[in-house]
Amino acid sequence: MYRNLLFFLFFISFPIRAQINGGNSSFEFLRLSANPRTNALGGLNNSLGQGDVNMFFNNPALLDSSMNEVASLNFSSFYANIPHFLLSYAYDFGGKVGQIGMGVQYIRYGKIQETDEAGNVMGDFMAADYAIIAGKSFKANNFQIGLNLKFIASQLASYSAFALATDLGASFKHPDKDLSIGLSLHNIGFPIKSFLSENAANLPFDARIGVSFKPQYMPLRFSATAHHLYKWDIGYNDPTFANSTDPFTGEEQSKKISFADNLFRHFVFGTELLIHKNFHLLFGYNHLRNRELKYTEAANMAGFSGGVSFKVKGWEFAYTRASFNGKARSFLALSKNIKDFRKD
């Protein structure tokens, strides 16, 4: 069973084709995370678990017993103060069911002014995106495989869209060294209902592989995650730039991305400084984010992120600042093992 599923994970990543440029898929909010640890490590990581229940969203194979009965509330304020929530929890039901990871991702865009073609105000409407996720993993020696099932919904005024999707994942943990490898396929599914019947919704598929490693005598853990494995050229080709001319020479301008630049756009790098078992500093760099969002010199820090996590009396707090297009966003999380509330 495990060998067949691992073969399926490897095989399915090759025939799937998609574009990553904006506007080519629906439910793009699925690419976002409100989790501080994920964002501190560059925005993507599918090889680290370490008892953080939020990480099974990144790779369902990371769900393990260390996350049992851990609940986590994550929050970030998106652009224009749009609230983004992520609630996660894992519980072992015993028997044949075993441990299940559960979560809800929710983004509320608030009230938006509605106008007609002439600009006359007609009232307000609401908009929101959410996904309900359930995850399950299976262990075989040093390997784990897992899957997430997702019910996805998007609401825009009187229009709505729904979809079902799954994430598939596999992970390997070295029996002696602090080394882990993760492979994951995201958002494989189909729409149940589209906003417009003539326009079918497409899910934002991704294929990722990552590795995390801590040298034996160093208080550092390094991570590297490669994404969009199914597509080489992931640079955004701006049609307005391609059709422009140099104001001095009159020659047509072209935007060329070098081999090295395009290669590193596929990678996200993260580092954890393990000062104490209850106190970690985290740093990350996302090269694609840096290249695509650094539109001015003021935005040179785009793609860089940093965060901190610490535990106090069984409560874990995490905070991250991640820079996008010259503006940084904050991410907060509060986690607790529910078993701590039970009396002996």
N, C-alpha and C positions, 0 to 999 in steps of 0.2 A: 504493500500500500504506500509506504513512505517513498520507495524508489520511484513508483509510478507518478506520484504527485510532484516530486522533485524534477522528474523528466518533463512533466507538463509545464511547470514553472519556467524551465529553461526554454522549451520549445515555443511557448506562446508569445514570448517577447519579440520574436523575429518577424512574423507576418503582419503584425499590427502597425498601421501607419497613422500618423496624426500630425497636426501642426501645433506649436506651442504659442504662436502669436495670438494676441488678444482678439476676441471676436469669433474664433473658430470652434468654440465649444461652449456649452451651457454649464451651469453649476460650477463656475470657476472658483467659487469660495472654498471648494474642497481642497484646493492647493494651499490654503491658508491654515495656519495653526495659531492658537492663542496660548500655547504652552511656553513658558519662559525658557525651559531647558532646551527645547528644540530650537527656539529662535536664538538663544545665546550661542548655540553651536553652528550658526549660519543659516538656520531655517529648515534644514533637512538632516535627518539622521535615522538610519534604519538598522543600526548594529548595536545600540546601547539599550539596556533595560535597567539593570541595577535597582530594581524595586520601584521604579517610577511607573505608576500605572498608566500615565499618559502616553508612554512610548509604544503601546500596542496599536495606537492609531498610525504610527509610522511604519510598523511592521508587525502584523498579528502574531508572528512566530516569537516575538519577544515576551509575550504574555506567559508568566510563570508563577510559581507558588509564592515568590517573594512579594508579589503584588496583591495577595489574597486579602480581601476586606479593606484595602486602601482606597479611600475616596479623595478626589482632588477637584477643586474648583479653580478654573483658570479664567482670567479676564484680560482683555486688552481694549484700548480705545483706538478704534480705527480712524481713518481720515474723517474729518468733520465731526469728530466725537461720536462716531458710530460704535455702539457697544458690541463686542465679540466675546461670546462665552463658550467655554468648553468644560463640561462636567463628565468625570470618568469615575468608574468604580469596578472592582473585580470581586467576585464571590464564588466560593467553591460550594456547589450544590450537592456534592457527593454522588455516589452511585455512578451510573453510566453518563450522567450529564457532566459531572466534574466542574472545573472552574470556567466561568464565563466572564469576559470583559464586557462592560457596558458603557455607553457614552452618548452624549448629546452635544452637537455643535450647533450654535445658534448665533446669527447675526441679524440685528434689527436696525433697519435703516430709518425708522421713525416716520413722521408725517412729511409728505412731499406735496408741494403745491401743484395742483392740476390746472392746466390752462388749455384753451382751444387754439386753433391755428392762428388766430389773430392776437393771441397773448392775453386774452381775457381770463381772469381767474374764475374757475368753476368750483373750487373747493380743494380738499385735501384727500390724499390716498395714502395707504400704508404699503410698506414693502419689507420683506424678510426672507432669509434663507435659513434652512436648518437640515440637519442630518441626524438620524438615529442609528447608532452602530452597536452591533453585538459581535464579539470576537471569541475565537476558540483556538487553542493550540494543542499539539500532540508532541510528546517527547520520545525520541528513540536514541538512546546513548547520549552522545554529545550534540546531536542534531535536534532541532525542533522545526515543525512545520505548523502553519496556522492560516486561518482565514477570518476575514471580517465580512459581515453582511451589513449592507447599508440601505436604509430607506431615506431618500433624498427629496426635498421639497423646496420650491421657490415660489414666492407670492409677490406679485406686482399689481397693485390695484385689483381689478376684477379678473386678472389673468393669473394662471397658476401652471406650474409644471412639476411633474413627479417622475422619479426614476428609482430603479433598483440596481445595486452594484455590489461588487465584492472586491476585497483586496486579498491577494495571496502572498504568502511569505515563507521564507525558510531561513534558519539561522544555525550557526555553528559556534560552540564555545569550547575553547581548548581546555582539556582536563587539568592542566597544570599551570598554564600561563594565563595572564589577564589579556586574552585575545578573543575577539568575537567578530564574526563575519555575518552580514545579513543581505539577503536578496528579497526584493519585494516588487509586486506588480499591483498597480493601484487603479481603482475605478474601472473595472471590467464589468460592463453591464449594459442596460438598455433603458430608454425612457418609457414610462407608462403613459404619460401625457405631456405634450409640449405646449408652450404658450400659444402657438398658432398651429393649427392642424396641418398646414402646408409646409411648415418648417420643423423637421425632426430635430430634437435636442441631441447633442453629442456630449459624451462624458470626457472629462480631462484625464485621459490615460497617462500613466507614467510607469517606467521600469527603472529600478534603482538597485545598486549594489554598494555596500559600504563595509568598512572595516574599522575597528577600534582596538587600540593596543596601549597597554601601560608597561613601560620598561620596569624591570623588577626593583631597581633601587632608585627610581625617580618618582617624585610626587606629581607626575603628569600623566594624563591619559589623552592620547591623540586619536582623532577620528577623521576619516575622509569618506565622503559619500559621492558617488557618481550617479547622475540622474539623466533622464531622456536617453537611455541606452539604445533605443530603436531608431534614433535620428541623429545624424552627424551635425548638420548645419542648424544650430538653434539660435543664431543671431537674428535680430529683428531688422528686416530690410525695409527701411523707411522709403516709400515711393516718392514722397515730396523731396527728399534729399537726393535720390537717384536722378530726378528730372531737373535738378537745379544746375546752374552754371557758375563758374568762378567769376566774381565781379571784376577781377583785374585782367584775367586772360581770356575770358569768354568761353573757356573749355568746359565741357560737361564734367561734373563732379561725380565720382563713384565712391561708394563706401565699401572698402574691402576689409575683411576680417582675416587675419593671419591664421596659419595652422595652429600655432601655440595658443593664441587668444581663443580660438574656437574650442580647442581641447579643454582649456581650463574653465570655460563656461559650463562645462558638464560637471564640474567638481565644487563641492562645498567642504570646507575644512573647519574643524573644531578642536579645541583644547580645553581640558579640565585641569585646574590646579587644585590638587587635593591637599589643602592645608591641614585639615583635620577630618575625621570621618563624619563630623557634623557640620563642616564648613568648607564649601567649594567655591572657587571662582571659575567662570567659564568665558571663553572667547571664541569668536567664529568669524569666518570670511566667506562670502558668497560672490564668486567672480562674475557670474551672469548678472546678478543684481547690480554689482558695481559698474559693469560696462553699459547696461541698458538704462540705468537710472541716473548716472552721473552726467547730467546734461549741462551743468555749469561747473566751474572750478569750486564753487561754494559747496558742491555736493560730492567732494572728493571722498568723504567717509561712507558713501553709499556702499552697502554690502558688508560693512563691519558691524559687529555686535559684541556685547559683553554683558555678563550677568553674575548673580550671586545666589547661592542656596545655602540655607542653614537650618538646623533642627534645634528646637527648644522644647524640652519636656514632651517629646513625641510629636510635636507639631512641626511640619516642614514648611518653610517660607521660601519662595523663589521670586526673584525680580530680574528683569532683563531690559536693556535699552538696545534697540536695533535701528540702524540708520538706513533709510531708503533714499529718496530723492532730496537729500539735504536736510530732511526732517527726521527726527528719531521718534520711534514709538515705544511705549512702555508695555511690559507684559508682567502680570502678577499671578501667583498661584499659592494656594493654601491646601496642604495635604495632611491627612491624618489616617492612621489605622483604626478602624472602628472597634476593633477588639480591645483597644485600650480603655474604652468606656465601660467595659463589663467588669463587674466585681468578681473577685476570686471566690 
